[in-house]
Amino acid sequence: MSDEPPYLSSGLTESNYELLVRAVVDYAIYMLDTQGRILTWNTGAERIKGYRAEEVLGQHLEMFFPQDDRREGKAQQLIATALREGRAQDEGWRVRKDGSRFWALAVLDAIHDDAGNLIGLAKITRDLTERHEAQLHLDEVRAQLFQAQKMEALGQLTGGMAHDFNNLLTVIIGSSDLALRSQDPERIRLLLESIHEAGRRGRELTRNLLTFARRREPEAHTLDLVSTLEASTGLFRQALPKHIELDLDVATVHPVRVDANQLEMALLNLIFNARDAMPDGGHILLRAENRRMSGEWENLHGDFVLISVTDNGPGIEPEIQARIFEPFFTTKKFGSGTGLGLSQVYGFVRNAGGSVRVESQPGHGTRMTLYLPAAF
């Protein structure tokens, strides 16, 4: 078996291989010594970074890093990783000769001679600025869609809460009228307690609405699901008509690490779907339980918390089940739904490292289950 490098064994000479590397224009390909100084420079490196070979040979790799990364020694950290592990990879901002920045995917590989001695590093850089900006734009659009969903849900919540607020105002106004006409100190005290309790309940309703509507960046926290679900269920009930019951069944369950606002939004979407499937009334059960998974569903392994929303509605046809998580897919009439609710649920659980499962048969109701990794 030949000891020659593959490119020489296949008939490509070393000088021709060097010419090939130099001719590549879409990737910056060059060599570094073990200290991180630049030894070679190809056409792609000149095109992407803006420097000619004579301007960079002998210079240190950190010259391409922004000032903040240079102060943190990021280039040295990448070199140390490549020397220690044989390879290092990084995505981040780099700086061109003209001072402009570009988003780069960089890979460093350790290079050894025939005797196995480390002689330097091979460096490959690709300009991914367009892809990075497209991803940022996509994230912004997703955030806008998520906020739009929240505001749509908020409108439905406030509609359901209007009746409760009206009841609270009736208590406050009626009790205050009676207190003004009463001469009995004990009766006045009881009426004032009723007014105080009604005001407290109104404040809690308002606080829940403001928390739900707030625009902010998603941030994962370790959540106590029992208290989270108990608090959320009170809010969810406001969105349901009187002929639909919502029950909560949650015992001691593991904590999970997710964004509480996104979890609440995902559950609200599932409950809204169950509500809309039962225009004549019905029952919804929100349940949470622990489950150790061994690959029986989507190859999930380990400890999970299963949060399910079960209704006794008409169920979902099999051909529709296959499409319900598609963005903008909806069976509701025009103007009654965006088709984004279940796609948001799907994205949420996937980002959390879990999954979502649909179990439904026509005429026998539907159960939607979120599988969320336990956080210990």
Contacts in CASP RR format, 6 or more apart in sequence:
PFRMAT RR
TARGET T0000
AUTHOR 0000-0000-0000
METHOD contacts of the structure
MODEL  1
MSDEPPYLSSGLTESNYELLVRAVVDYAIYMLDTQGRILTWNTGAERIKG
YRAEEVLGQHLEMFFPQDDRREGKAQQLIATALREGRAQDEGWRVRKDGS
RFWALAVLDAIHDDAGNLIGLAKITRDLTERHEAQLHLDEVRAQLFQAQK
MEALGQLTGGMAHDFNNLLTVIIGSSDLALRSQDPERIRLLLESIHEAGR
RGRELTRNLLTFARRREPEAHTLDLVSTLEASTGLFRQALPKHIELDLDV
ATVHPVRVDANQLEMALLNLIFNARDAMPDGGHILLRAENRRMSGEWENL
HGDFVLISVTDNGPGIEPEIQARIFEPFFTTKKFGSGTGLGLSQVYGFVR
NAGGSVRVESQPGHGTRMTLYLPAAF
2 9 0 8 1.000
3 114 0 8 1.000
5 14 0 8 1.000
7 14 0 8 1.000
7 17 0 8 1.000
8 14 0 8 1.000
8 17 0 8 1.000
12 20 0 8 1.000
21 29 0 8 1.000
21 42 0 8 1.000
22 42 0 8 1.000
22 43 0 8 1.000
23 42 0 8 1.000
23 43 0 8 1.000
24 42 0 8 1.000
24 43 0 8 1.000
24 44 0 8 1.000
25 43 0 8 1.000
25 44 0 8 1.000
25 47 0 8 1.000
26 44 0 8 1.000
26 126 0 8 1.000
27 44 0 8 1.000
27 48 0 8 1.000
27 124 0 8 1.000
27 125 0 8 1.000
27 126 0 8 1.000
28 42 0 8 1.000
28 44 0 8 1.000
28 45 0 8 1.000
28 48 0 8 1.000
28 49 0 8 1.000
28 123 0 8 1.000
28 124 0 8 1.000
28 125 0 8 1.000
28 126 0 8 1.000
29 42 0 8 1.000
29 44 0 8 1.000
29 45 0 8 1.000
29 122 0 8 1.000
29 123 0 8 1.000
29 124 0 8 1.000
30 38 0 8 1.000
30 39 0 8 1.000
30 40 0 8 1.000
30 41 0 8 1.000
30 42 0 8 1.000
30 45 0 8 1.000
30 123 0 8 1.000
31 38 0 8 1.000
31 39 0 8 1.000
31 40 0 8 1.000
31 111 0 8 1.000
31 120 0 8 1.000
31 121 0 8 1.000
31 122 0 8 1.000
31 123 0 8 1.000
32 38 0 8 1.000
32 39 0 8 1.000
32 61 0 8 1.000
32 79 0 8 1.000
32 108 0 8 1.000
32 120 0 8 1.000
32 121 0 8 1.000
32 122 0 8 1.000
32 123 0 8 1.000
33 39 0 8 1.000
33 120 0 8 1.000
33 121 0 8 1.000
34 83 0 8 1.000
34 118 0 8 1.000
34 119 0 8 1.000
34 120 0 8 1.000
34 121 0 8 1.000
35 60 0 8 1.000
35 79 0 8 1.000
36 60 0 8 1.000
36 61 0 8 1.000
36 75 0 8 1.000
36 79 0 8 1.000
36 121 0 8 1.000
37 58 0 8 1.000
37 59 0 8 1.000
37 60 0 8 1.000
37 61 0 8 1.000
38 56 0 8 1.000
38 57 0 8 1.000
38 58 0 8 1.000
38 59 0 8 1.000
38 60 0 8 1.000
38 61 0 8 1.000
39 57 0 8 1.000
39 58 0 8 1.000
39 120 0 8 1.000
40 57 0 8 1.000
41 51 0 8 1.000
41 52 0 8 1.000
41 53 0 8 1.000
41 56 0 8 1.000
41 57 0 8 1.000
45 51 0 8 1.000
45 56 0 8 1.000
45 125 0 8 1.000
46 52 0 8 1.000
46 53 0 8 1.000
48 96 0 8 1.000
48 102 0 8 1.000
48 125 0 8 1.000
48 127 0 8 1.000
49 56 0 8 1.000
49 64 0 8 1.000
49 94 0 8 1.000
49 96 0 8 1.000
49 97 0 8 1.000
49 125 0 8 1.000
50 96 0 8 1.000
50 97 0 8 1.000
50 98 0 8 1.000
51 97 0 8 1.000
55 97 0 8 1.000
56 63 0 8 1.000
60 75 0 8 1.000
61 75 0 8 1.000
61 78 0 8 1.000
61 79 0 8 1.000
61 123 0 8 1.000
62 69 0 8 1.000
62 70 0 8 1.000
62 73 0 8 1.000
62 74 0 8 1.000
62 75 0 8 1.000
62 76 0 8 1.000
64 75 0 8 1.000
64 94 0 8 1.000
64 95 0 8 1.000
65 73 0 8 1.000
65 74 0 8 1.000
65 75 0 8 1.000
65 94 0 8 1.000
65 95 0 8 1.000
66 93 0 8 1.000
66 94 0 8 1.000
66 95 0 8 1.000
66 101 0 8 1.000
69 75 0 8 1.000
69 93 0 8 1.000
74 90 0 8 1.000
78 88 0 8 1.000
78 90 0 8 1.000
78 106 0 8 1.000
78 108 0 8 1.000
79 88 0 8 1.000
79 108 0 8 1.000
79 121 0 8 1.000
81 87 0 8 1.000
81 88 0 8 1.000
81 108 0 8 1.000
82 88 0 8 1.000
82 108 0 8 1.000
82 109 0 8 1.000
82 110 0 8 1.000
82 121 0 8 1.000
83 110 0 8 1.000
83 118 0 8 1.000
83 121 0 8 1.000
86 109 0 8 1.000
86 110 0 8 1.000
87 107 0 8 1.000
87 108 0 8 1.000
87 109 0 8 1.000
87 110 0 8 1.000
88 107 0 8 1.000
88 108 0 8 1.000
89 105 0 8 1.000
89 106 0 8 1.000
89 107 0 8 1.000
89 108 0 8 1.000
90 105 0 8 1.000
90 106 0 8 1.000
91 103 0 8 1.000
91 104 0 8 1.000
91 105 0 8 1.000
91 106 0 8 1.000
91 128 0 8 1.000
92 103 0 8 1.000
92 104 0 8 1.000
92 106 0 8 1.000
93 101 0 8 1.000
93 102 0 8 1.000
93 103 0 8 1.000
93 104 0 8 1.000
94 101 0 8 1.000
94 102 0 8 1.000
94 103 0 8 1.000
94 104 0 8 1.000
94 106 0 8 1.000
94 125 0 8 1.000
95 101 0 8 1.000
96 102 0 8 1.000
102 127 0 8 1.000
102 129 0 8 1.000
103 127 0 8 1.000
103 128 0 8 1.000
103 129 0 8 1.000
103 131 0 8 1.000
103 132 0 8 1.000
103 133 0 8 1.000
104 125 0 8 1.000
104 126 0 8 1.000
104 127 0 8 1.000
104 128 0 8 1.000
105 125 0 8 1.000
105 126 0 8 1.000
105 128 0 8 1.000
106 123 0 8 1.000
106 124 0 8 1.000
106 125 0 8 1.000
106 126 0 8 1.000
107 123 0 8 1.000
107 124 0 8 1.000
107 125 0 8 1.000
108 121 0 8 1.000
108 122 0 8 1.000
108 123 0 8 1.000
109 121 0 8 1.000
109 122 0 8 1.000
109 124 0 8 1.000
110 118 0 8 1.000
110 120 0 8 1.000
110 121 0 8 1.000
111 118 0 8 1.000
111 119 0 8 1.000
111 120 0 8 1.000
111 121 0 8 1.000
111 122 0 8 1.000
112 118 0 8 1.000
112 119 0 8 1.000
113 119 0 8 1.000
145 340 0 8 1.000
145 344 0 8 1.000
146 262 0 8 1.000
146 265 0 8 1.000
146 344 0 8 1.000
147 215 0 8 1.000
148 338 0 8 1.000
149 265 0 8 1.000
149 269 0 8 1.000
149 338 0 8 1.000
149 340 0 8 1.000
149 341 0 8 1.000
149 344 0 8 1.000
150 212 0 8 1.000
150 213 0 8 1.000
150 265 0 8 1.000
151 213 0 8 1.000
152 337 0 8 1.000
152 338 0 8 1.000
153 212 0 8 1.000
153 239 0 8 1.000
153 265 0 8 1.000
153 268 0 8 1.000
153 269 0 8 1.000
153 272 0 8 1.000
154 209 0 8 1.000
154 212 0 8 1.000
154 213 0 8 1.000
156 239 0 8 1.000
156 272 0 8 1.000
157 209 0 8 1.000
157 212 0 8 1.000
157 235 0 8 1.000
157 238 0 8 1.000
157 239 0 8 1.000
158 209 0 8 1.000
160 238 0 8 1.000
160 239 0 8 1.000
160 240 0 8 1.000
161 205 0 8 1.000
161 209 0 8 1.000
161 238 0 8 1.000
164 205 0 8 1.000
164 238 0 8 1.000
165 202 0 8 1.000
165 205 0 8 1.000
168 198 0 8 1.000
168 199 0 8 1.000
168 201 0 8 1.000
168 202 0 8 1.000
169 198 0 8 1.000
171 194 0 8 1.000
171 195 0 8 1.000
171 198 0 8 1.000
172 195 0 8 1.000
172 198 0 8 1.000
172 199 0 8 1.000
175 191 0 8 1.000
175 192 0 8 1.000
175 194 0 8 1.000
175 195 0 8 1.000
175 198 0 8 1.000
176 191 0 8 1.000
176 195 0 8 1.000
178 187 0 8 1.000
178 191 0 8 1.000
179 187 0 8 1.000
179 188 0 8 1.000
179 191 0 8 1.000
179 192 0 8 1.000
179 195 0 8 1.000
182 188 0 8 1.000
182 191 0 8 1.000
205 238 0 8 1.000
208 231 0 8 1.000
208 235 0 8 1.000
211 261 0 8 1.000
212 235 0 8 1.000
212 261 0 8 1.000
212 264 0 8 1.000
214 261 0 8 1.000
216 261 0 8 1.000
218 259 0 8 1.000
218 261 0 8 1.000
218 262 0 8 1.000
219 259 0 8 1.000
220 257 0 8 1.000
220 258 0 8 1.000
220 259 0 8 1.000
220 352 0 8 1.000
221 257 0 8 1.000
221 258 0 8 1.000
221 259 0 8 1.000
221 260 0 8 1.000
222 255 0 8 1.000
222 256 0 8 1.000
222 257 0 8 1.000
222 375 0 8 1.000
223 255 0 8 1.000
223 256 0 8 1.000
223 257 0 8 1.000
223 258 0 8 1.000
223 260 0 8 1.000
223 263 0 8 1.000
224 255 0 8 1.000
225 250 0 8 1.000
225 253 0 8 1.000
225 254 0 8 1.000
225 255 0 8 1.000
225 256 0 8 1.000
225 288 0 8 1.000
225 305 0 8 1.000
225 307 0 8 1.000
226 250 0 8 1.000
226 251 0 8 1.000
226 252 0 8 1.000
226 253 0 8 1.000
226 288 0 8 1.000
228 260 0 8 1.000
228 263 0 8 1.000
228 264 0 8 1.000
229 248 0 8 1.000
229 250 0 8 1.000
229 286 0 8 1.000
229 288 0 8 1.000
229 307 0 8 1.000
230 248 0 8 1.000
230 250 0 8 1.000
232 264 0 8 1.000
232 267 0 8 1.000
233 246 0 8 1.000
233 248 0 8 1.000
233 286 0 8 1.000
235 264 0 8 1.000
236 246 0 8 1.000
236 267 0 8 1.000
236 268 0 8 1.000
236 271 0 8 1.000
236 286 0 8 1.000
237 246 0 8 1.000
239 268 0 8 1.000
239 271 0 8 1.000
239 272 0 8 1.000
239 275 0 8 1.000
240 246 0 8 1.000
240 271 0 8 1.000
240 275 0 8 1.000
240 284 0 8 1.000
241 275 0 8 1.000
241 281 0 8 1.000
243 280 0 8 1.000
243 281 0 8 1.000
243 282 0 8 1.000
244 275 0 8 1.000
244 278 0 8 1.000
244 281 0 8 1.000
244 282 0 8 1.000
244 283 0 8 1.000
244 284 0 8 1.000
245 282 0 8 1.000
245 283 0 8 1.000
245 284 0 8 1.000
246 271 0 8 1.000
246 284 0 8 1.000
246 285 0 8 1.000
246 286 0 8 1.000
247 283 0 8 1.000
247 284 0 8 1.000
247 285 0 8 1.000
247 286 0 8 1.000
248 285 0 8 1.000
248 286 0 8 1.000
248 287 0 8 1.000
249 285 0 8 1.000
249 286 0 8 1.000
249 287 0 8 1.000
249 288 0 8 1.000
250 286 0 8 1.000
250 287 0 8 1.000
250 288 0 8 1.000
251 288 0 8 1.000
251 289 0 8 1.000
253 288 0 8 1.000
253 289 0 8 1.000
253 290 0 8 1.000
253 305 0 8 1.000
254 290 0 8 1.000
254 303 0 8 1.000
254 305 0 8 1.000
254 374 0 8 1.000
254 375 0 8 1.000
254 376 0 8 1.000
255 374 0 8 1.000
255 375 0 8 1.000
255 376 0 8 1.000
256 263 0 8 1.000
256 305 0 8 1.000
256 352 0 8 1.000
256 372 0 8 1.000
256 373 0 8 1.000
256 374 0 8 1.000
256 375 0 8 1.000
257 352 0 8 1.000
257 373 0 8 1.000
257 375 0 8 1.000
258 348 0 8 1.000
258 352 0 8 1.000
258 372 0 8 1.000
262 348 0 8 1.000
263 348 0 8 1.000
265 344 0 8 1.000
265 348 0 8 1.000
266 344 0 8 1.000
266 345 0 8 1.000
266 348 0 8 1.000
266 349 0 8 1.000
266 370 0 8 1.000
267 286 0 8 1.000
267 307 0 8 1.000
267 309 0 8 1.000
267 370 0 8 1.000
269 341 0 8 1.000
269 342 0 8 1.000
269 344 0 8 1.000
269 345 0 8 1.000
270 309 0 8 1.000
270 345 0 8 1.000
270 368 0 8 1.000
271 284 0 8 1.000
271 286 0 8 1.000
271 309 0 8 1.000
273 341 0 8 1.000
273 342 0 8 1.000
273 368 0 8 1.000
274 284 0 8 1.000
274 309 0 8 1.000
274 310 0 8 1.000
274 311 0 8 1.000
274 313 0 8 1.000
274 366 0 8 1.000
275 284 0 8 1.000
276 332 0 8 1.000
276 336 0 8 1.000
277 311 0 8 1.000
277 313 0 8 1.000
277 314 0 8 1.000
277 315 0 8 1.000
277 365 0 8 1.000
277 366 0 8 1.000
278 311 0 8 1.000
278 312 0 8 1.000
278 313 0 8 1.000
278 314 0 8 1.000
282 311 0 8 1.000
282 312 0 8 1.000
282 313 0 8 1.000
283 311 0 8 1.000
283 312 0 8 1.000
284 309 0 8 1.000
284 310 0 8 1.000
284 311 0 8 1.000
285 308 0 8 1.000
285 309 0 8 1.000
285 310 0 8 1.000
285 311 0 8 1.000
286 307 0 8 1.000
286 308 0 8 1.000
286 309 0 8 1.000
287 306 0 8 1.000
287 307 0 8 1.000
287 308 0 8 1.000
287 310 0 8 1.000
288 305 0 8 1.000
288 306 0 8 1.000
288 307 0 8 1.000
288 308 0 8 1.000
289 305 0 8 1.000
289 306 0 8 1.000
290 303 0 8 1.000
290 304 0 8 1.000
290 305 0 8 1.000
290 306 0 8 1.000
290 374 0 8 1.000
291 303 0 8 1.000
291 304 0 8 1.000
291 305 0 8 1.000
291 306 0 8 1.000
291 371 0 8 1.000
292 302 0 8 1.000
292 303 0 8 1.000
292 304 0 8 1.000
293 300 0 8 1.000
293 301 0 8 1.000
293 302 0 8 1.000
293 303 0 8 1.000
293 304 0 8 1.000
293 371 0 8 1.000
294 301 0 8 1.000
294 302 0 8 1.000
295 301 0 8 1.000
297 355 0 8 1.000
297 357 0 8 1.000
297 371 0 8 1.000
298 354 0 8 1.000
298 355 0 8 1.000
298 357 0 8 1.000
298 371 0 8 1.000
300 354 0 8 1.000
300 355 0 8 1.000
300 371 0 8 1.000
302 373 0 8 1.000
302 374 0 8 1.000
303 373 0 8 1.000
303 374 0 8 1.000
303 376 0 8 1.000
304 354 0 8 1.000
304 371 0 8 1.000
304 372 0 8 1.000
304 373 0 8 1.000
304 374 0 8 1.000
305 371 0 8 1.000
305 372 0 8 1.000
305 373 0 8 1.000
305 374 0 8 1.000
306 369 0 8 1.000
306 370 0 8 1.000
306 371 0 8 1.000
306 372 0 8 1.000
307 369 0 8 1.000
307 370 0 8 1.000
307 372 0 8 1.000
308 367 0 8 1.000
308 368 0 8 1.000
308 369 0 8 1.000
308 370 0 8 1.000
309 367 0 8 1.000
309 368 0 8 1.000
309 369 0 8 1.000
310 365 0 8 1.000
310 366 0 8 1.000
310 367 0 8 1.000
310 368 0 8 1.000
311 365 0 8 1.000
311 366 0 8 1.000
311 367 0 8 1.000
312 365 0 8 1.000
313 363 0 8 1.000
313 365 0 8 1.000
313 366 0 8 1.000
314 362 0 8 1.000
314 363 0 8 1.000
314 365 0 8 1.000
315 360 0 8 1.000
315 361 0 8 1.000
315 362 0 8 1.000
315 363 0 8 1.000
315 364 0 8 1.000
315 365 0 8 1.000
315 366 0 8 1.000
316 324 0 8 1.000
316 358 0 8 1.000
316 360 0 8 1.000
316 362 0 8 1.000
316 366 0 8 1.000
317 362 0 8 1.000
320 331 0 8 1.000
321 358 0 8 1.000
321 360 0 8 1.000
323 329 0 8 1.000
324 342 0 8 1.000
324 358 0 8 1.000
325 342 0 8 1.000
325 343 0 8 1.000
325 345 0 8 1.000
325 346 0 8 1.000
325 356 0 8 1.000
326 343 0 8 1.000
327 339 0 8 1.000
327 340 0 8 1.000
327 343 0 8 1.000
328 338 0 8 1.000
328 339 0 8 1.000
328 340 0 8 1.000
328 343 0 8 1.000
329 339 0 8 1.000
329 343 0 8 1.000
330 336 0 8 1.000
330 337 0 8 1.000
330 338 0 8 1.000
330 339 0 8 1.000
332 339 0 8 1.000
345 356 0 8 1.000
345 368 0 8 1.000
345 370 0 8 1.000
346 356 0 8 1.000
349 355 0 8 1.000
349 356 0 8 1.000
349 370 0 8 1.000
349 371 0 8 1.000
349 372 0 8 1.000
352 372 0 8 1.000
352 373 0 8 1.000
353 372 0 8 1.000
353 373 0 8 1.000
354 370 0 8 1.000
354 371 0 8 1.000
354 372 0 8 1.000
354 373 0 8 1.000
355 371 0 8 1.000
356 368 0 8 1.000
356 369 0 8 1.000
356 370 0 8 1.000
356 371 0 8 1.000
357 368 0 8 1.000
357 369 0 8 1.000
357 371 0 8 1.000
358 366 0 8 1.000
358 367 0 8 1.000
358 368 0 8 1.000
359 366 0 8 1.000
359 367 0 8 1.000
359 369 0 8 1.000
360 366 0 8 1.000
360 367 0 8 1.000
END
